[in-house]
Amino acid sequence: MAKGFSPGEANVLEADLSSIGKGIGGYFKEKAIGLGNTLSMPGRILKGEPFTQQELMGEATNLAALVAGGGLLTSGAKKGAGEALLGMNVRGKDINLGSKSIVEGPDKKKRLLILSCGGKKCSDIEAVQALARYTGPIYQQIKKSIRDKAMPEDLDIAILSAEHGLISPKLPIKNYDTIMTPDRAKKLLSDPDQVNRIKNTVLGYEEVIVQGSPKYSSVIDKAMESAGKTKTNYPSPNIKKIEGSYLNMRGQLGRFLRGED
């Protein structure tokens, strides 16, 4: 019997504690069922697998709840912890990428594929990874190759966004309707950070493949023109183009991913 309580009070207290214990145990059991998928999420993100904001935040909230001790945080705190755990605390209005390479030098592979952003985008209001944001045929092709584990092992991916410039496919971005026009290209090329980010990213690769219309590829070409005029530690890479109609580009991209080009 609990000290300081009457027999009746002690029985009630023991029953309450038993219910609380069962509730906590049930909570952790429920959360533990999906723990394998939850813990694998960061690794899958690092491998470039695209996820929607809803998928990311669902798993991040589960993980945050476990880390925080079984749901003792408020829902807002859980969401914030989840965002921090998976790097989702970046929003479009906060993006300031600067002039650094989007891929760190030691982590660069042999080749870089630069995709042009697409007009077709998912409608999520919140920021989602750039690779998941774009939903056009080229991006469907890339995401299928990732799912099928058919991406070349020596290949990195970057995206040339009309809104943000050169970005990582993992960068969370909000929806936008900016398109690449001559004026927009001129504005990107007049920004030293944008130009230097392109140069610093491209230099260090042996081969760079640029997919998209001349409106996009010319931004890369013109940014790299200045690279030849400055002293760098890297030779200029061989730059190839995947261009033409969407049908032709899909065919070229498919052959490239299969190692036929």
N, C-alpha and C positions, 0 to 999 in steps of 0.2 A: 504494500500500500504506500502511496506517495506520502512523504512526511508533511505534516501540517494540513492534511485534507481528511475529511470524513470519509468513511467507506463509500458512500454514494458519490461524493465528489471525485474520489480517486478513480472509481470505475468510469465515470464520464470522461475524466482527463485521459485515462488510458485508451478509451475508445476513440477520442479525438486524435490523439497522437498516432494511433494505429491507422486511422483514415488518412491523416496527413502523410504518413510514411508510405502508404500504398499509392497515394496520389503522386508523390515525388518519384517513387519507383516506376509508376506507369508512364510518367512524363519522360523520364530518361530512357525507358525502354522504347517508347514511340520515337524519340529523337535518334536513338542508336540504330534503328532499323535502316535509316537512310544515311548513316554516317560514312559508309564506304564511298558513296557517290559524292557526298559533301567534301570529304577530305581529298578526293581526287580532282575536284574542280580547279584548284589553283594550278596543278600540273597540266591539266587539259587546256587551261587558258594560255599557259606559257608555250604550249605546243602550237598555238594559233587556232584552236578550235573555236568557232564563233558561238556566242550565246546571246540570247535576248536579255534585256534588263530584268524581266520577270524571273527568268531562270537563275540569273546570277544572284539577285537579291533574295530569292527563296532559299537557296543553298547557303548564302552568306548569313542570313538570319538564323538558320538552324545552327550553324557553326558558332555564331556569336552567342546564342543562347546556351550552348554547352559550355563554352569558355567562361561565360559569365556566371555559371552556377545554376543552370536549370530555370531560366526564365525570371530571375529576380530583377532584371532590367525592365524599364518601361519599353513600350513598343518603339518609341522614337529613338531611345538609346540603342536598342537592338539594331535598328536600321542603320544608325550611324556607325556602330561597331562593325556591322556587316560590310558597309561601304569601305571602311578602312581596311578590313581584312583582305578584301579582293581588289583594292585599288579603284573602287568605283566612286570615289569622292571628287572626281573631276567632272565638271559640267562645261558645256559648250562656251558659256560666257566667261569661264575662267581660263580657257586655253591660252597659254602663252608659251609656245614651244621653243622660242629662242633660235639660236643659230647652230646648236649642236646636232651631230648626227643622230638620227632616230634609232640607229643600231650602234652599240658601242664597238669600237675597233676590234678588240679581241674576240667579240662574239660574231663578227661578220663571217658569212660563209663565202663560197666561191663566186656565186652569182646573185644578182638582185633583179627581181621582177617588179617593175613599177606599173601599177594599174591606174587607169584614169577613173575618176569617180563617175558614178552613173546617175541618170535622172530618176531611175526607179529606186525608191527607198522604203524601208519599213516605216510604219506610221507611229511607232512608239513615241510618246511625248518626252520621256526622260532620255538621257544619254545612253546609247548602246555602243558596243565595240564597232569600229568603222567597218570591219569585214561583215558584221551582221547588219549594219545599217543599209548597205547597198544590196539590192535584190535583183539586179538585171542579169541577163544571160551569162555574161562573163563571170560575174560573182557566183552565180549558181554553179558554174563549171568548176571554179576554184574550190568552193565549199564541198562539192561532191568529191573532188580529188583528195581533200583533207579527210573527209569522212572515210573514204576508201583507202586511206593511208598510201596514196599513190603520188604524193608530192615528191619531187626530187629532193634528196637529202642535202644537196649542196646549194639550196635556193632559199633566199630571204624574200619577203614581200613587203613592198611599201605602196602607199596610195597617194596619188596626186589629186588633192581635193581643190575644187574651185574656190571653196570657202576658206579652207585652213592651210592650203599649200601642201607640202609633202608631210605625210603623217604615217604613223605605225598603224597596221591593221587592228591592233589591240586597243588603240586609243578610243575611249568613250566620247562620242560626239552626239550632239542633238541634230534633229532634222533641220534641213535648210533647203532653200530653193535657188541658191547662187549657181550660175552656169559659167562655163569658161568662154568668155568673149575676148576679142582683142584688147578691149579696155581692161578687163579683169586680169588678163595675162600681163599686161603692161604694169598694172598696179602691184602684182606679186613680184615682178622682176625689179621694181623700183624699191623694194623693201630689202635692205641688206640681210636681215635675219632670214628671210625666205630664201634668198639666193645662197647664202652660206650654209643653210641647213641642207639644201639640195647638194651642194658641192661636198660638204663634210660627210654626207650619207653615201653618195655615189663613189667617192674616192676610197680605194681600198678593196673594191671588187674587181675581179678579172673581167667580168662581163656583166653588162646591164641591158635588160630587155624592157623597152618602154611600150606599153600597150595603149592605144588610143589614137584619136585623130591628131592631125598636125597642130591643132590648137593646144593640145596638151604636150605633145612631144617637143614642140618648139620652146616651151618653157624650160624643159630639161636641157635642151641644146644650148639655149642662150645663157642659162645659168652656168653651164659647164665651159662656155667659151672663156669666161674670166678665169677659170681654174688653170687654163694653159698659160695664163699671163702671170700667175703667181707661183712662188716656190712652194712645193708640197713634198711630203714624204712618200707619196704614192704616184705611180704612173697613171695616166688617164686610162680608164677601162675601155674595152671594145663595146660600143653602144649599138644595139640592134633595135629594130622597130617591128611591132605587130600592129598593122594598120589596115584600113580598107573598110568594107562593109562589116556589119556585125557578124554575118555568116562567115565571111572570110577570116575575121579575127578569131572567131571561135575555132575554126579549122586550124589556123596557125598556132593558136594557144594549145589546142589538143596535141598537135604534133610535137610542140616544144615540151610539154609536160611528159609526153611519152618518150622523149629523147630521140625523136625522129628528125629533128632539125638541128 
